[in-house]
Amino acid sequence: MEGCVDEGPLRDEPAADRVPSHIEPIRGRETIRAGVRRTRDAVAYVEQAVIDGINDGKDAHTLMREIALPPELALPEVHGKVSWGVRSIFEDYTGWFQLRSSTELYAVPRRAIDPEIVEMAGGTNAVAARGAARLERSEPVEALHLADMALEAEPENAAALRVRLDALGDLLEASSDVKHDEVYWLRHRIDETLAEFGERPAADRQPATRSKASRTSRGPRSSSPS
């Protein structure tokens, strides 16, 4: 298939210098032309990989995990990630109805029954404990899912808030400061969680960097059963 980025900037003579909004000026027509071509080829590569995955019957999350740019097309993931682009392209082609459940057609999200699931699982603290175990296995996204379920059932549960805070912190550590959009969102959610604990926001403290041993040293605990 053809590249997704307009060929016009490559056919026309590019400017000798370009001044981006966040980084140093880019100088030299050939350097600029090569950068535009690399971006075009990278977008085309990801789009074709998504199309191939859709034709193979794969879902969006599978493709988000599988698709990566080859080294010769690698781009800095500053204001987005390849996996986010994969999901955007997937949904652009397939639409919002993912054919996974009939419930997608109706205005009742799955989280509406989270309190029932949490009750059946033994209560909020039990689900939060499962989330903490996922953290110990270095599975912060799975831990965050469990914390979100627990907090749907009991929004102020300290154990679940602790799991959410630690999961967000682990994701922040893994993201590095290069991926700005992800970093800013995670810091925002960390600040919101700290505010629920009554702690000062990240702007007034050092960036969160924690080890597994330090997870038990911050924030209140819930001592009452759910």
matplotlib code that plots the C-alpha trace (Angstrom):
import matplotlib.pyplot as plt

x = [0.0, 1.1, 2.5, 0.0, 2.0, 1.5, 4.3, 4.2, 6.8, 9.2, 8.6, 8.8, 12.1, 12.0, 13.1, 16.8, 15.9, 12.9, 12.3, 10.1, 8.2, 10.1, 13.6, 16.6, 16.3, 16.7, 19.2, 19.8, 17.5, 18.7, 18.3, 14.8, 13.9, 15.3, 13.3, 10.0, 10.6, 11.4, 8.2, 6.2, 7.7, 7.2, 3.5, 3.0, 4.7, 2.5, -0.7, 0.1, 0.9, -2.5, -4.3, -2.5, -3.4, -7.1, -7.2, -5.7, -8.5, -6.4, -7.8, -6.5, -4.8, -3.0, -1.7, -0.7, 1.6, 2.9, 3.6, 6.9, 8.9, 12.0, 15.3, 15.7, 12.3, 12.5, 11.1, 11.2, 8.0, 7.7, 4.1, 2.7, 3.6, 3.6, 1.0, -1.3, -1.0, -1.8, -5.0, -6.0, -5.4, -7.3, -10.3, -10.2, -10.6, -13.0, -15.0, -16.0, -17.9, -15.2, -17.5, -16.3, -19.5, -23.1, -22.9, -20.8, -24.0, -25.6, -25.0, -24.0, -20.3, -18.8, -17.6, -21.2, -21.1, -17.7, -19.1, -20.9, -17.7, -15.7, -18.3, -18.2, -14.4, -14.4, -14.6, -12.6, -9.6, -9.4, -9.3, -6.8, -4.6, -4.7, -3.6, -0.7, 0.3, 0.3, 2.6, 5.0, 5.0, 5.8, 2.4, 1.3, -1.4, -3.1, -2.8, -4.3, -7.3, -7.9, -7.5, -10.0, -12.5, -12.1, -12.5, -15.7, -17.0, -15.4, -14.0, -12.1, -10.6, -7.1, -5.7, -7.0, -5.8, -2.4, -2.3, -3.4, -0.7, 2.0, 0.9, 0.9, 4.4, 5.7, 4.3, 5.9, 9.2, 9.0, 7.9, 11.0, 10.8, 11.1, 7.4, 6.0, 2.3, 2.3, 4.5, 2.2, -0.9, 0.6, 1.8, -1.6, -3.2, -0.6, -1.4, -5.1, -4.5, -2.2, -4.8, -7.2, -4.7, -4.3, -0.7, 0.9, 1.0, 3.9, 4.7, 5.8, 8.0, 10.6, 9.4, 8.1, 10.8, 10.1, 11.3, 9.1, 10.4, 9.3, 5.8, 4.7, 6.3, 3.9, 0.3, -2.4, -3.6, -7.0, -7.3, -11.0, -12.3, -14.4]
y = [0.0, 3.6, 5.7, 7.6, 10.8, 13.2, 12.9, 16.7, 17.8, 15.2, 16.2, 19.9, 21.5, 21.6, 24.6, 24.8, 25.1, 24.1, 25.3, 22.9, 24.1, 21.9, 21.0, 22.5, 23.8, 21.2, 22.4, 21.2, 20.3, 16.7, 16.2, 17.6, 15.5, 12.3, 13.0, 13.5, 10.4, 8.3, 9.5, 8.7, 5.2, 4.6, 5.5, 3.4, 0.5, 0.7, 1.1, -1.9, -4.0, -3.1, -3.9, -7.3, -7.9, -7.1, -9.4, -12.1, -11.7, -10.1, -7.6, -4.2, -5.1, -8.0, -5.7, -3.1, -5.7, -7.1, -4.2, -2.4, -0.3, -1.9, -0.2, 1.6, 3.3, 4.0, 7.4, 9.2, 8.5, 11.9, 12.9, 9.4, 5.8, 3.3, 1.2, 4.2, 4.8, 1.1, 1.4, 4.7, 3.1, -0.1, 1.9, 4.1, 1.1, -1.0, 1.6, 1.6, -1.7, -4.4, -7.4, -8.8, -8.5, -7.5, -5.2, -2.8, -1.8, -0.4, 2.4, 0.3, -0.1, -3.3, -1.4, -1.0, -4.5, -4.2, -3.9, -7.3, -8.9, -7.5, -8.8, -12.3, -12.1, -11.7, -7.9, -4.8, -5.6, -9.1, -7.7, -5.0, -7.8, -9.6, -6.3, -6.0, -9.6, -8.5, -5.7, -8.1, -10.0, -6.8, -6.6, -3.0, -2.8, -5.9, -4.5, -1.2, -3.1, -4.8, -1.5, 0.2, -2.6, -2.4, 1.4, 1.1, -0.8, 1.3, 4.6, 5.5, 2.1, 2.8, -0.6, -0.2, 3.4, 2.2, -0.4, 2.2, 4.6, 2.0, 0.7, 4.2, 4.7, 1.6, 2.6, 6.1, 4.5, 2.3, 5.1, 7.3, 11.1, 10.9, 9.9, 13.2, 12.5, 9.3, 10.8, 13.9, 11.7, 9.3, 12.2, 13.7, 10.5, 10.0, 13.5, 12.8, 9.6, 11.4, 14.0, 11.3, 10.3, 13.9, 14.1, 17.0, 16.8, 15.9, 19.6, 20.0, 16.9, 14.9, 12.6, 9.3, 6.6, 3.6, 0.1, -2.8, -2.4, 1.2, 0.5, -0.2, 3.0, 5.7, 6.4, 5.1, 1.6, 0.1, -2.1, -2.8, -5.7, -4.9]
z = [0.0, -0.4, 2.4, 4.6, 4.7, 1.8, -0.7, -1.4, 1.1, -0.4, -4.0, -3.3, -2.2, 1.6, 3.6, 4.5, 8.2, 10.4, 13.9, 15.9, 18.9, 21.5, 20.3, 18.6, 15.0, 12.2, 9.6, 6.1, 3.2, 3.1, 6.8, 6.7, 3.7, 5.3, 8.5, 6.7, 4.6, 7.8, 9.4, 6.3, 6.1, 9.8, 9.7, 6.6, 8.2, 11.3, 9.3, 7.1, 10.1, 11.7, 8.5, 8.3, 11.9, 11.3, 8.3, 10.5, 13.0, 15.8, 18.3, 19.1, 22.3, 20.7, 18.0, 20.5, 22.2, 18.9, 16.6, 16.9, 14.4, 13.0, 14.1, 10.7, 11.2, 15.0, 16.0, 19.4, 21.2, 22.9, 22.3, 21.9, 21.5, 18.7, 20.6, 20.8, 17.1, 16.6, 18.5, 16.8, 13.3, 14.4, 15.5, 12.5, 10.3, 12.4, 14.3, 18.0, 17.9, 18.4, 18.0, 21.4, 23.4, 22.7, 25.7, 23.6, 21.9, 25.1, 27.5, 30.5, 30.9, 32.3, 35.4, 36.4, 37.8, 39.4, 42.9, 42.4, 41.1, 44.1, 46.5, 45.0, 45.1, 48.9, 49.2, 48.4, 50.5, 49.0, 45.5, 46.5, 47.9, 44.5, 43.0, 45.4, 44.4, 40.8, 41.6, 43.2, 40.0, 38.0, 36.4, 37.1, 34.4, 35.8, 39.3, 38.1, 36.7, 40.0, 41.9, 39.6, 40.2, 44.0, 43.9, 41.9, 44.9, 47.6, 46.3, 49.5, 50.3, 51.4, 50.3, 46.8, 46.6, 47.7, 44.9, 42.4, 43.6, 43.4, 40.0, 38.6, 40.1, 38.5, 35.1, 35.5, 36.3, 33.2, 30.9, 31.4, 31.0, 27.2, 26.7, 27.8, 27.2, 29.2, 31.9, 32.3, 32.5, 35.1, 37.2, 37.1, 38.3, 41.0, 42.2, 42.3, 44.3, 46.7, 47.2, 48.2, 50.8, 51.9, 50.7, 48.9, 45.1, 42.9, 42.1, 45.8, 46.0, 44.1, 41.3, 42.5, 42.3, 44.4, 45.0, 46.0, 49.6, 49.7, 48.6, 52.2, 53.6, 52.2, 52.6, 55.0, 55.3, 55.6, 58.7, 58.5, 56.3, 53.2]

ax = plt.figure().add_subplot(projection="3d")
ax.plot(x, y, z, "-o")
ax.set_aspect("equal")
plt.show()
